[in-house]
Amino acid sequence: MMQLNETHDVNLRSWVSAANEADCDFPIQNLPFAVFRRKGSDEAFRGGVAIGDQVVDMARVAEQNLLTGKCGEAAAACAEPTLNRFMSMGQEYASALRLALSMALREGADRALENCLIPMDQVEYDLPAVIGDYTDFYTSIHHATSVGKLFRPDNPLLPNYKWVPIGYHGRSSSIGVSGQEFRRPKGQTKAPDAAEPSFGPCKRLDYELEMGIYIGKGNAMGDAIELDQADEHVFGFCLFNDWSARDIQAWEYQPLGPFLAKNFASTVSPWIVTLEALAPYRAAWTRDESDPQPMPYLESDANRAAGAFDIELEVLIETPKMKAEGTPAQSVSLSNFRHSYWTVAQMVAHHTVNGCNMKPGDFFGSGTQSGPEHKEAGSLLELSNGGKQPITLANGEQRTFLEDGDTIIMKGWCVKEGAARIGFGHVASTVLPAN
């Protein structure tokens, strides 16, 4: 499990002044990774590291041989158009590069990286990795219970939920980076009072507030990753909006689960916050004594002590009317990743216990992260009580589900006394009319 080290020192400051501002997402204690290029250019995409309001161009770092040895090898891999090879090198290389960058960006350093900085407002992003496989989990018991009550009031949770981390294999080709625009999906739906289904645009389009988890070093087929070794295989986290067509899903999901309701678009934030950066925000994980306790392969003292992550999550909506009037996006819910019923390590251990081989860049969705209070719901399905109770925005508009032109923005950050604020930036994406 990742330990605190000098890179987490709350007193560290950077010669990049914006990194020292109190509300900065990207202080020197963070140093997340993304893939970028200058806006509107035909430059090759390459890896970058966030510091304040700047991006460290890792291609320049590698070309100028500013780092050597293990750090130089990591910088060269990070300079490639995707981060897959860098992820595959494991925590040893990622940690070495993090320390070298931390030392080079600290106040008092020689500023050798100064000519490798590009302002964030001048760049655009691509997916940080080639995502070979994508698995969507269902780890919030509050979300599962809330949604279950809408369909099965007397039995909201199915018997397996408290025993096994539930997940399904999703489609990776339609995962896009923040700024993604997509057409309202179409498919079959069936109204409760209709004799037959009909075909057309989705009428109950929803967002899902999730964390995204990138796999780093993989495992060989047939080899399980043990619970306490999972950290060695997780590269880092991002924000994740796993859009959902609720009406399409209601008709199609039995017996095999969602299909067209989930394959049309999913959106990730560009920056991957590493597991090491999040070390100060690990938290104890507990299981209610009245619930089934995890089987041995999903149980350990280390997972109990620090398997959870204290990450604040927020959803905002920006309607076409807000955009036209210059009104800021409005917050509609706040939640936290620490409410997850299953930990990231348990997801990894369960996914591989049967010998499934993970590859660098493989991706997990945490499932919708809802908290115990209604205001912490991670979807409109919950906030609107299945579409029965519209939410009213400050400008008088109402929503039960999303309308064309709506933009959903998700933010995430970690903050507590004695540790530096760690931010995830944001993920934003917009619904366009159906074809």
Backbone torsions as a table, in degrees:
resi	resn	phi	psi	omega
1	MET	NA	140.7	-177.4
2	MET	-60.8	135.6	179.9
3	GLN	-107.8	155.0	174.0
4	LEU	-67.9	142.3	179.1
5	ASN	-145.9	-170.5	-174.0
6	GLU	-63.7	-22.6	179.7
7	THR	-69.9	-15.5	-179.4
8	HIS	-94.5	-3.9	-175.7
9	ASP	-53.1	118.6	-176.3
10	VAL	-64.7	-18.7	-178.3
11	ASN	-87.7	-6.4	178.8
12	LEU	-64.6	138.4	174.6
13	ARG	-129.3	155.1	-177.6
14	SER	-109.8	153.4	171.8
15	TRP	-74.5	-7.1	168.3
16	VAL	-85.1	103.1	-167.0
17	SER	-59.5	-36.5	-178.1
18	ALA	-61.6	-25.5	-179.8
19	ALA	-69.5	-14.9	-177.3
20	ASN	-96.4	-0.5	180.0
21	GLU	-73.4	145.1	-170.6
22	ALA	-60.1	-35.8	-175.7
23	ASP	-101.0	16.1	-178.5
24	CYS	-70.7	133.9	176.6
25	ASP	-73.4	-25.1	-169.2
26	PHE	-124.0	64.0	174.2
27	PRO	-72.2	177.4	-178.1
28	ILE	-65.8	-20.0	178.2
29	GLN	-77.8	-8.0	-177.1
30	ASN	-97.5	-71.9	178.7
31	LEU	55.4	57.8	177.7
32	PRO	-78.1	166.5	-176.1
33	PHE	-113.0	147.2	175.0
34	ALA	-150.4	175.2	172.8
35	VAL	-118.5	130.6	-169.6
36	PHE	-148.8	172.1	165.3
37	ARG	-157.4	171.0	177.5
38	ARG	-67.4	141.3	-179.4
39	LYS	-57.1	135.6	173.7
40	GLY	70.4	6.3	-178.3
41	SER	-94.7	169.3	173.5
42	ASP	-104.5	20.5	177.3
43	GLU	-62.8	156.7	173.1
44	ALA	-72.8	142.1	171.0
45	PHE	-67.4	147.6	177.9
46	ARG	-154.8	167.0	-177.9
47	GLY	-72.4	149.0	176.9
48	GLY	-144.5	162.4	179.4
49	VAL	-125.8	133.6	-177.9
50	ALA	-84.4	134.2	170.9
51	ILE	-142.6	111.5	-176.4
52	GLY	62.4	-122.8	177.7
53	ASP	-105.5	22.2	-177.5
54	GLN	-122.1	160.3	173.7
55	VAL	-118.0	127.0	172.5
56	VAL	-79.4	116.1	-178.9
57	ASP	-78.2	104.5	-174.9
58	MET	-70.8	-21.2	174.9
59	ALA	-66.2	-41.7	176.9
60	ARG	-65.9	-41.0	178.4
61	VAL	-58.1	-44.6	-179.0
62	ALA	-69.3	-43.5	-178.7
63	GLU	-61.4	-36.3	-177.1
64	GLN	-90.3	4.1	178.5
65	ASN	51.1	44.5	-177.9
66	LEU	-78.0	-16.2	175.8
67	LEU	-126.1	146.4	-176.3
68	THR	-125.5	173.7	177.3
69	GLY	61.0	-140.5	-179.7
70	LYS	-57.3	-38.3	-179.8
71	CYS	-67.4	-37.3	177.3
72	GLY	-65.4	-39.8	176.9
73	GLU	-62.8	-43.5	179.3
74	ALA	-65.4	-40.5	179.4
75	ALA	-62.8	-40.2	179.3
76	ALA	-64.2	-40.6	178.2
77	ALA	-68.0	-37.3	-179.6
78	CYS	-70.6	-18.9	-179.3
79	ALA	-80.7	-6.8	-177.2
80	GLU	-75.2	166.3	-177.0
81	PRO	-64.7	-18.5	172.6
82	THR	-134.5	161.5	-177.5
83	LEU	-92.9	8.6	-174.0
84	ASN	-58.0	-47.2	-177.8
85	ARG	-66.6	-39.9	176.8
86	PHE	-60.9	-43.8	178.2
87	MET	-60.8	-37.9	-175.6
88	SER	-67.8	-18.1	-176.7
89	MET	-74.6	-15.8	174.2
90	GLY	89.0	175.7	-173.3
91	GLN	-63.8	-30.0	-178.3
92	GLU	-59.1	-46.1	-179.1
93	TYR	-74.8	-42.0	179.5
94	ALA	-62.0	-39.8	-179.8
95	SER	-68.5	-39.8	178.6
96	ALA	-63.5	-42.9	179.1
97	LEU	-66.2	-40.0	178.2
98	ARG	-59.0	-45.7	-179.6
99	LEU	-64.5	-43.3	-179.3
100	ALA	-62.6	-42.4	179.1
101	LEU	-67.5	-39.9	177.8
102	SER	-59.0	-44.6	-179.2
103	MET	-67.2	-37.4	-177.5
104	ALA	-74.7	-23.1	-176.4
105	LEU	-101.4	-0.9	-179.1
106	ARG	-74.7	153.4	171.2
107	GLU	-56.1	134.6	-179.5
108	GLY	97.0	-14.1	176.6
109	ALA	-72.0	167.4	-173.1
110	ASP	-81.3	3.1	177.4
111	ARG	60.2	33.7	177.8
112	ALA	-63.1	-23.2	-178.7
113	LEU	-88.2	2.0	-172.4
114	GLU	-60.5	-37.3	-179.9
115	ASN	-82.7	6.0	176.4
116	CYS	-103.5	5.3	-177.5
117	LEU	-94.2	139.5	175.1
118	ILE	-130.4	129.8	179.9
119	PRO	-58.2	137.7	-178.5
120	MET	-59.3	-33.0	-177.7
121	ASP	-73.7	0.5	178.2
122	GLN	-108.5	6.5	-174.8
123	VAL	-119.8	161.4	171.7
124	GLU	-128.8	160.4	-170.3
125	TYR	-119.0	156.6	170.5
126	ASP	-122.0	172.6	172.7
127	LEU	-56.2	134.7	-176.3
128	PRO	-69.9	-19.0	-179.2
129	ALA	-147.7	156.8	168.0
130	VAL	-75.2	116.3	-177.6
131	ILE	-91.3	103.2	-178.3
132	GLY	-72.6	-43.4	-178.9
133	ASP	-138.3	146.8	-178.1
134	TYR	-131.7	126.6	177.7
135	THR	-119.4	127.8	178.7
136	ASP	-103.5	120.0	177.3
137	PHE	-93.2	-178.8	-173.5
138	TYR	-142.7	61.8	-162.4
139	THR	-94.2	-2.5	178.9
140	SER	-95.2	111.5	179.5
141	ILE	-67.3	-27.7	178.6
142	HIS	-68.7	-41.6	176.2
143	HIS	-66.5	-47.0	-178.0
144	ALA	-60.3	-39.7	-179.9
145	THR	-70.5	-44.0	-178.9
146	SER	-62.2	-46.5	179.2
147	VAL	-68.8	-40.0	179.2
148	GLY	-59.6	-36.8	179.3
149	LYS	-63.7	-29.7	179.5
150	LEU	-67.3	-29.9	-175.5
151	PHE	-109.9	-28.4	-178.4
152	ARG	-136.2	73.9	-173.8
153	PRO	-53.8	-33.6	-177.0
154	ASP	-88.8	-12.2	-176.6
155	ASN	-150.4	66.4	-171.9
156	PRO	-65.4	-36.0	179.9
157	LEU	-101.0	129.7	175.3
158	LEU	-72.0	156.3	-171.0
159	PRO	-58.8	-26.7	-174.4
160	ASN	-82.7	-14.3	-168.2
161	TYR	-57.9	-42.4	-175.6
162	LYS	-83.9	1.0	-179.2
163	TRP	-107.7	-31.4	-169.8
164	VAL	-137.7	136.5	173.6
165	PRO	-65.5	109.3	-175.7
166	ILE	-76.3	136.7	177.0
167	GLY	-159.1	166.0	173.5
168	TYR	-143.7	159.1	-179.0
169	HIS	-87.9	119.8	-177.9
170	GLY	-100.4	-174.0	-177.1
171	ARG	-100.5	128.3	-176.3
172	SER	-90.6	-20.3	-172.7
173	SER	-66.7	-24.4	-177.6
174	SER	-100.8	10.8	173.0
175	ILE	-77.3	126.2	179.6
176	GLY	-124.6	167.4	-179.2
177	VAL	-90.4	161.2	-179.3
178	SER	-46.6	137.5	-171.4
179	GLY	101.5	-6.8	179.2
180	GLN	-57.2	135.3	170.0
181	GLU	-118.1	141.2	-177.9
182	PHE	-145.1	152.2	178.1
183	ARG	-75.4	141.4	173.9
184	ARG	-53.3	127.7	-176.5
185	PRO	-70.4	157.2	176.2
186	LYS	-122.3	155.7	178.9
187	GLY	175.9	-171.5	177.6
188	GLN	-84.3	138.0	171.7
189	THR	-135.6	159.3	177.8
190	LYS	-139.3	116.1	176.4
191	ALA	-69.1	148.0	-177.3
192	PRO	-55.8	-32.0	-177.0
193	ASP	-98.9	7.7	-178.7
194	ALA	-90.3	145.1	178.4
195	ALA	-76.9	-30.0	-177.4
196	GLU	-137.2	157.7	175.7
197	PRO	-72.6	163.5	174.7
198	SER	-127.7	166.1	-179.5
199	PHE	-117.4	137.4	177.9
200	GLY	169.1	-173.8	-179.6
201	PRO	-64.8	146.0	174.4
202	CYS	-58.3	136.6	178.1
203	LYS	-106.9	-11.2	-176.7
204	ARG	-125.8	61.8	-178.8
205	LEU	-80.3	136.0	-172.3
206	ASP	-138.3	159.0	170.6
207	TYR	-100.2	165.3	171.6
208	GLU	-136.6	120.4	-179.4
209	LEU	-80.7	111.2	-176.4
210	GLU	-135.4	163.5	165.1
211	MET	-98.6	141.5	173.7
212	GLY	-103.3	140.4	-177.5
213	ILE	-124.0	121.8	178.3
214	TYR	-97.1	131.9	174.5
215	ILE	-81.3	137.5	175.7
216	GLY	-98.0	-105.6	179.2
217	LYS	-64.5	133.3	-177.5
218	GLY	-87.9	-172.0	176.4
219	ASN	-134.9	154.1	-179.7
220	ALA	-73.6	148.2	176.6
221	MET	-58.9	130.8	-177.9
222	GLY	98.0	-15.1	179.2
223	ASP	-99.8	123.3	176.1
224	ALA	-83.6	147.0	173.4
225	ILE	-94.1	117.7	-178.7
226	GLU	-70.6	153.8	-174.7
227	LEU	-52.6	-47.4	-175.7
228	ASP	-80.0	-1.9	174.7
229	GLN	-103.8	-0.4	-174.0
230	ALA	-61.3	-36.1	-178.5
231	ASP	-58.8	-28.8	-179.9
232	GLU	-69.5	-13.6	-175.2
233	HIS	-114.8	-1.9	178.7
234	VAL	-103.0	121.3	-179.6
235	PHE	-80.8	-47.2	-178.7
236	GLY	175.1	-175.0	-173.4
237	PHE	-120.6	156.7	171.0
238	CYS	-141.3	176.1	171.1
239	LEU	-86.4	148.5	-172.3
240	PHE	-145.6	123.4	173.9
241	ASN	-107.0	107.3	-178.0
242	ASP	-101.3	82.6	-174.3
243	TRP	-50.7	151.5	-176.2
244	SER	-144.2	131.1	174.6
245	ALA	-95.6	95.6	-168.9
246	ARG	-64.2	-39.3	-177.3
247	ASP	-72.4	-37.3	175.7
248	ILE	-64.3	-43.5	-178.3
249	GLN	-62.7	-39.3	-177.2
250	ALA	-59.8	-32.0	-178.2
251	TRP	-86.2	-33.4	-169.2
252	GLU	-99.9	-16.2	-162.9
253	TYR	-74.9	-18.7	175.9
254	GLN	-97.5	132.2	10.5
255	PRO	-101.0	-1.6	-170.2
256	LEU	-108.0	1.0	178.9
257	GLY	99.9	-177.8	-174.9
258	PRO	-67.3	150.4	-179.5
259	PHE	-135.4	-93.2	179.0
260	LEU	-64.1	-22.5	-178.8
261	ALA	-67.4	-16.1	-174.6
262	LYS	-129.1	-6.5	-171.0
263	ASN	-96.1	1.9	-171.6
264	PHE	-86.1	-28.1	179.4
265	ALA	-172.7	142.3	167.2
266	SER	-144.8	146.6	-171.0
267	THR	-131.0	130.8	179.5
268	VAL	-110.8	151.6	170.0
269	SER	-73.8	151.7	-174.3
270	PRO	-71.9	-29.1	-172.6
271	TRP	-93.8	132.0	175.3
272	ILE	-101.3	115.9	176.0
273	VAL	-86.4	122.3	-173.6
274	THR	-71.4	158.3	177.6
275	LEU	-59.8	-35.9	-179.7
276	GLU	-65.9	-40.4	179.0
277	ALA	-61.8	-28.1	-176.6
278	LEU	-89.3	1.9	-176.8
279	ALA	-53.4	-39.4	179.7
280	PRO	-67.4	-14.2	-173.8
281	TYR	-110.3	17.1	171.6
282	ARG	-72.7	150.4	-175.3
283	ALA	-140.6	161.1	177.4
284	ALA	-65.4	144.7	176.6
285	TRP	-113.8	133.8	-177.9
286	THR	-128.3	159.5	174.6
287	ARG	-130.3	127.3	-179.1
288	ASP	-53.3	135.3	-176.9
289	GLU	-60.4	-26.1	-179.1
290	SER	-80.8	-11.4	179.4
291	ASP	-89.0	159.1	172.0
292	PRO	-58.6	136.2	177.9
293	GLN	-85.8	151.3	-175.1
294	PRO	-59.3	147.4	172.8
295	MET	-63.6	161.2	-173.8
296	PRO	-53.4	-35.9	-177.9
297	TYR	-73.2	-10.5	178.5
298	LEU	-113.4	16.3	-174.0
299	GLU	-131.1	134.6	173.1
300	SER	-162.6	158.9	177.3
301	ASP	-64.6	-39.3	-178.9
302	ALA	-64.6	-40.4	179.1
303	ASN	-66.8	-37.2	176.8
304	ARG	-65.5	-39.6	-173.5
305	ALA	-74.5	-35.7	-172.4
306	ALA	-153.9	35.1	-178.3
307	GLY	-82.6	-20.5	-178.2
308	ALA	-91.3	166.5	178.4
309	PHE	-131.0	131.2	-178.5
310	ASP	-91.2	88.1	-177.0
311	ILE	-122.8	116.4	177.2
312	GLU	-74.1	139.5	-177.0
313	LEU	-131.2	140.8	-177.9
314	GLU	-138.7	143.4	174.3
315	VAL	-117.7	132.7	175.7
316	LEU	-126.3	150.8	177.0
317	ILE	-120.2	139.4	174.6
318	GLU	-125.9	109.2	-177.8
319	THR	-86.1	164.7	175.8
320	PRO	-56.9	-36.3	178.6
321	LYS	-64.5	-41.6	177.2
322	MET	-61.4	-43.3	179.6
323	LYS	-62.2	-43.8	-178.1
324	ALA	-65.7	-34.5	-177.3
325	GLU	-93.3	-2.4	-179.1
326	GLY	72.0	24.1	-179.9
327	THR	-84.5	137.0	179.4
328	PRO	-63.5	154.0	174.2
329	ALA	-59.0	147.0	-176.5
330	GLN	-106.5	134.3	175.8
331	SER	-71.1	134.9	179.0
332	VAL	-117.8	-18.5	176.6
333	SER	-162.5	154.7	175.5
334	LEU	-131.1	136.3	178.0
335	SER	-143.6	-168.9	-179.3
336	ASN	-153.3	139.5	-177.5
337	PHE	-67.8	-18.1	-178.2
338	ARG	-67.5	-15.1	179.4
339	HIS	-76.1	-5.7	-176.3
340	SER	-58.3	134.6	-178.2
341	TYR	-73.3	-31.5	177.4
342	TRP	-118.3	146.8	-179.9
343	THR	-88.1	166.0	176.6
344	VAL	-60.9	-42.2	179.3
345	ALA	-61.6	-38.2	177.7
346	GLN	-67.3	-35.8	175.4
347	MET	-60.3	-46.3	-178.8
348	VAL	-65.2	-47.0	-178.1
349	ALA	-62.4	-43.4	-179.4
350	HIS	-67.9	-41.1	-177.6
351	HIS	-60.8	-31.8	-174.1
352	THR	-106.5	-1.3	-173.2
353	VAL	-62.3	-24.8	178.8
354	ASN	-94.6	12.2	177.6
355	GLY	93.8	8.8	178.9
356	CYS	-63.6	131.6	-178.4
357	ASN	-93.2	126.2	175.6
358	MET	-92.0	149.9	178.4
359	LYS	-125.0	151.7	178.4
360	PRO	-56.2	129.6	-178.1
361	GLY	96.9	-11.1	174.1
362	ASP	-59.0	153.8	-166.5
363	PHE	-133.5	136.5	172.9
364	PHE	-113.2	139.7	162.9
365	GLY	-99.0	138.3	-176.3
366	SER	-74.7	-14.5	-166.4
367	GLY	87.3	157.7	-176.6
368	THR	-57.1	127.4	-175.6
369	GLN	-98.7	93.7	176.6
370	SER	-105.8	146.0	176.6
371	GLY	-95.5	-177.1	-176.7
372	PRO	-71.2	-21.6	-179.6
373	GLU	-95.2	150.6	-178.7
374	HIS	-57.2	-38.2	-178.6
375	LYS	-67.9	-11.2	179.2
376	GLU	-96.7	11.4	-178.5
377	ALA	-64.2	138.7	-176.8
378	GLY	-97.2	16.0	179.6
379	SER	-154.4	157.0	174.4
380	LEU	-69.0	-30.0	178.1
381	LEU	-53.3	-42.0	179.0
382	GLU	-78.7	-45.6	-177.3
383	LEU	-60.1	-35.2	-178.2
384	SER	-96.7	9.5	-179.6
385	ASN	53.1	54.0	177.9
386	GLY	71.6	22.8	-180.0
387	GLY	90.1	4.4	-177.4
388	LYS	-87.8	-22.5	-175.9
389	GLN	-130.9	96.1	-178.7
390	PRO	-59.9	146.4	171.9
391	ILE	-91.3	139.9	-178.6
392	THR	-104.6	126.5	-179.8
393	LEU	-86.5	166.8	-174.8
394	ALA	-61.3	-28.2	-179.0
395	ASN	-88.9	7.9	178.3
396	GLY	93.8	-13.2	177.2
397	GLU	-67.3	154.1	177.1
398	GLN	-124.4	150.9	176.0
399	ARG	-140.4	133.4	162.8
400	THR	-103.4	-44.4	171.6
401	PHE	-134.2	178.6	-170.5
402	LEU	-80.4	145.5	176.5
403	GLU	-107.5	163.0	179.3
404	ASP	-59.1	138.0	-179.4
405	GLY	91.5	-12.8	178.3
406	ASP	-68.0	138.3	173.4
407	THR	-113.1	132.4	176.0
408	ILE	-107.8	130.7	179.9
409	ILE	-119.7	130.2	176.8
410	MET	-120.1	138.9	179.4
411	LYS	-127.3	156.3	177.0
412	GLY	-148.5	145.5	179.1
413	TRP	-161.0	160.3	176.2
414	CYS	-122.9	134.7	179.1
415	VAL	-152.2	135.4	173.3
416	LYS	-164.0	161.2	179.8
417	GLU	-65.2	134.5	177.3
418	GLY	89.4	4.4	178.1
419	ALA	-140.2	153.0	178.9
420	ALA	-73.4	146.4	175.7
421	ARG	-67.3	129.7	178.3
422	ILE	-116.8	122.4	-179.3
423	GLY	-113.4	160.5	179.8
424	PHE	-108.6	2.2	-171.8
425	GLY	74.0	-137.7	178.3
426	HIS	-151.4	164.9	171.4
427	VAL	-126.2	126.2	-179.1
428	ALA	-129.3	141.7	178.0
429	SER	-156.5	154.3	-168.3
430	THR	-127.6	139.4	178.0
431	VAL	-86.3	126.2	174.3
432	LEU	-104.0	159.9	178.0
433	PRO	-60.7	151.8	177.1
434	ALA	-63.9	153.0	175.1
435	ASN	-61.8	NA	NA
